[in-house]
Amino acid sequence: MSIHQSLKKKGTVGVKKNVMKRFQRVNQLKAEGRWKEGDAVIGLPKTKILG
């Protein structure tokens, strides 16, 4: 039995991610000046993904 054409994934290579890893969020917060060295890495504020 084959998969229906409408259920196949197309072009999944260029899909944007909507989540960031913790180290990526910390780096972005550092760049914005919202995180200092020594601050807790648990419970980070939300960040927007640009690009």
Secondary structure, 3 states (H helix, E strand, C coil): CCCCHHHCCCCHHHCCCCCCCHHHHHHHHHHHCCCCCCCCCCCCCCCCCCC
